[in-house]
Amino acid sequence: MSDSFIKVFFKNWRLYLVLSMMFVCVMVIAWKVSTLHITERDFLQDQGDARTIRNVPLAANRGLITDRNGEPLAVSTPVQSIWVNPGEMTGEIASIEKLAEQLELNAEVLKLNINKKANLEFLYVKRRINPGDAQKILQLNIDGVYSQKEYQRFYPQGEVTAHLIGFSNVDDVGQEGLELTYDDWLKGVPGKRQVMQDRRGHIIEELNTIQTAQPGQSIELSIDFRIQNIAYRELKKEFITRRAKAASVVVLDVNTGEVLAMANQPSYNPHNKANMTDFSVLRNRSITDVFEPGSTVKPFTIAAALESGIYTSDTVIETSPGWMMVSGNEVKDIFNYGTLTTTGVITKSSNIGSSKIALEIGAEPIRDVLARVGFGEVLGTGFPGERSGVLPNPRNWGRHVTATFSFGYGLSATALQLAQAYSVLADDGIRKPVSLLKLSEKEVSMLPREQVLSSQVVMDVKEMLGTVVDKSLGGSVLGANVPFYSVAGKSGTAHVVGEQGYEENLHNSLFVGMVPASSPEIVIIVVVNEPKGDEHYGGQVAAPVFSRVAAGAMRILNISPDLIPEKQILELTSF
């Protein structure tokens, strides 16, 4: 039997050899598979993941900025940015040229950039393009070309709110205005997601979200866009008509200290700054630019005079012959107003009258009043570049400096500071903080309120300011009047300081007023810098802008008229 087995074996040895070899191969394969799945599993898994799994950033949108009524002023919209892996595109001349053509870029420049950064894995080609256009680029199936979702800031109101809102850069970081002030609050926290990609970079499977993107917090501003739009429109019209260097307007809520409008000229388009050459247009002049306030300071000089007890509203002051010499320097009025009362000094805006008051009571009481209402202090809005102005110490002043100080020379302030100072007069002598953010009823009730001027002094000064716009009482600033509403305010005109001193033919024209004067709701300041033409006085240039802005604001705020003519009252009551 053994012989027969041997015979059979040798007869079929080839078959057995093949079977043996197959068995050995199976064992080798089984050993290798077991090694791969057991011994080298973790290593191979890591290597595979390294080649296919990527952590892709999740963009976080920036917080919304709205006005006090929810009108969007700054929003974030999703866009796509095209980027390439230079290592995958180096030498692909045809592909680079095709990509450049689709993106409307210079092909030679693009080639140079890709070749210079061939050792990198990431290079932006064009950022912030329409998602539809980005999809068309990706559909070209060019190796090494990818897209990334981002957010772009959009400002629906454009140049109307540009100075206040500011703008963010291509990386969505605030650069100017409130975008910069509240950047930490507005910016979101980017997230991460884990995806599986093929060799072309296309996502074939989304594995999981590592970190969820957190959108930025929104902010609600104090401004009312309806009033802002009116203020901007009227200011721009006057700016163009007067061929002025610059202009500003601020509308302030008397009761809360909230800024309802803040506009400047010249302005800019926050969406298109590529060709900008004059970067001064970026300044929010209402907060960052200072000027000598001129005669708008006189009410505070009078307030100091009333506090001294030496003067009352009826105290007589002789201003003839319309000029006087103080320490060898001339102080003069536009006209010879003759004998004036303290009220008349405000009504006629007499430099001689205010100078005589200052020379009698001294500069210290006037400076004290100005300091109490906010001159020389940063208002604390947090706005980038906010200025404090200059309120000098008058201890060593001569008589001429004291005299000119009384009618607004020798100190400087911003438009917002001057608006806040007049809000003290409008609110019975109470000073409160200024806010660029909308305040809730609770926040308003908790505002720090400081009585810096007595109610009686404020009442007397307000009555004097009312005469400035009343023709029957001798006032001449009739352009500031608002139909059906009483007005109290003061114009101002100040020479501009040049390299050689005060410029004879360059002026800043101002008007600050409150409306309705019987129970003030808002304070408005208008500043026009260096108007051209025959007219340059504040009552001629700035007052009409005040009137138009105030009229619009009264309608929007639904403030009841307090100055209805008797005839119309009779007509209304007859129904």
C-alpha positions, 0 to 999 in steps of 0.5 A, a space after each residue: 500500500 505504501 508502494 502504491 501511495 508512493 507511486 501515486 505521489 510521484 505520479 501527481 507530484 506536480 499537483 501536490 507541489 502547487 497545492 503546497 505552494 498555494 497553502 504557503 501563499 495563503 498562510 503568508 497572506 493570512 499572516 500579513 493581513 493579521 499583521 496589518 489589522 493587529 500589529 500595524 493597524 494604528 500606524 496605517 490608520 494614522 497614515 491614511 487619516 493624514 492623507 484624507 482627513 482635514 480640519 476645515 475652519 468654520 467661519 463665524 459671522 460678525 455681529 449685526 449693528 442696528 439703529 435704535 429701531 432695528 434698522 440694519 447699519 452693518 451686516 455680514 453676508 457669506 462669500 467665497 475666497 479662492 485659494 490654491 495649493 502652490 505645490 500642486 500647481 507649480 509648472 501647470 502654466 495652462 491651468 494658471 492662465 485659465 484660472 487667471 482668466 476666470 478671476 480677471 487677474 494678471 496671469 503673469 503675476 499669478 504665475 510668479 506668486 505661485 512659483 515663489 511660494 511653491 513650498 507652501 500649501 496655501 495661497 489666497 488668489 482672490 477673496 470675497 467673491 460671489 458664491 455663484 462665481 466661486 462655484 463656476 471656478 471650482 467646476 473647472 476642476 483645476 488641480 490645486 484650486 479650492 474655495 473657503 467660506 468667509 463673511 463680508 461686511 456690508 453697510 446698507 446705508 453707505 456714506 450716511 453712517 460711514 463716519 460713525 460705523 466705520 468699517 472692517 478689513 478683509 479679515 473682518 477685523 474692525 478698522 475704524 469707528 464703532 467697528 473698531 471700538 466694539 471689535 471684541 464684542 462684534 467678532 465671532 469665534 471661528 469653528 472647526 469641522 473634520 472632513 474627508 477629502 479626495 486628492 483633488 481636495 473635494 469633500 467626499 464626507 463630513 465626519 464631525 464638527 469639532 467646534 461650532 462657530 459662534 457668531 459675534 454679538 450684535 449692538 444697537 446704536 442710539 442713533 435714529 436712522 431717519 433723523 440721521 438721514 435728514 441730518 446728513 442730507 441737509 448738511 451735505 446740501 449746505 456743505 456743497 452750497 458753501 464750498 466748505 472745507 468740512 461740516 458736522 452735525 450732532 443731534 442729542 437727546 436731552 433726557 437720555 444723553 443718547 446721540 440721535 444723529 451724527 453726520 460729517 462732510 466730506 464722507 466716503 463710501 465704506 465699500 470702495 476705498 481702493 482709490 482713496 487718497 485723502 484719508 482725512 475723510 475717514 475722521 468722525 469730525 464730530 468727535 475727533 476734530 476740535 475748534 474754537 467755539 466762538 460766541 456759542 460760549 457766551 451763554 456760559 459766560 453769562 451763567 458765570 455772571 449770574 452765579 456771581 450775584 453781580 449781574 442779573 438778566 436786566 443789568 445794564 452794560 454800556 457797549 458804545 462806541 462798538 469797540 474798546 481797547 484791552 491791554 493795547 488790543 482791540 475788541 469790537 462788535 459788528 455794530 455799535 449796540 449802545 446800551 445793552 442789558 445782560 440779556 441783550 449781550 446774548 441777543 446781539 452777541 456783543 463781544 464788548 458786553 461779554 468782555 466787560 463781564 469777564 473783566 469784572 468777574 474774572 476768568 476763573 468763574 467762567 472756566 469753572 462753569 465751562 469745566 462743570 458742563 464738560 469742556 476739556 474732558 473726554 466724554 467717554 464714548 470710547 470712540 477711536 480718536 475722541 478728543 478732550 479739547 483744551 480748557 486752559 488755566 487762566 491764573 496768569 492771564 492778562 486782561 486781553 486773554 480774559 476778554 477774548 476767552 469770554 466769547 470763545 477764543 483761547 479754548 477748543 472743543 468738539 461738536 459733541 462736547 458743545 452739544 453736551 454742554 448745551 444739553 445741560 442748559 436744556 435739562 435744568 442744569 443737569 449733566 449726564 453722560 453721552 451715549 452712542 448706544 441705545 439705553 434701556 429704560 432701566 439704564 436711563 433711570 440709573 444714569 449718573 445725573 449731576 446738578 452742575 448749574 442751578 435751575 434758576 440760572 439755567 432758566 434765565 439763560 434759556 430765556 436769553 437764548 430764546 431772544 436770539 431767534 425772536 425778531 420782536 425781541 431784537 434777535 437776528 438769527 431768524 434762519 434758526 426758527 422752526 415752524 410751530 416750535 419754539 427755539 432757544 440757541 446761539 450762533 457763533 463765528 470764529 476765525 480759523 487759526 493759521 500758520 501766522 495766527 488768525 486768518 482774516 478771511 477764514 471762519 468756522 460757522 456754528 449754531 447750537 440750539 434746543 427745541 422745543 424751547 419750552 420743554 427741550 427734547 433735543 439739542 442740535 449743533 451744526 458746524 461748517 468749517 471755512 465756508 466760501 462766499 459772501 456769508 460766513 456768520 453762524 446765523 447765515 450758514 449754520 442756523 438754516 441747517 439747524 432749522 431743517 434738521 430740527 423740523 424733521 426730527 420733531 416730526 419723526 419723534 412726534 413732538 407736539 408743537 408748542 408755538 401754534 399761531 393764535 389764528 390756527 388755534 381758533 380754527 382748530 377749536 372751532 371744530 
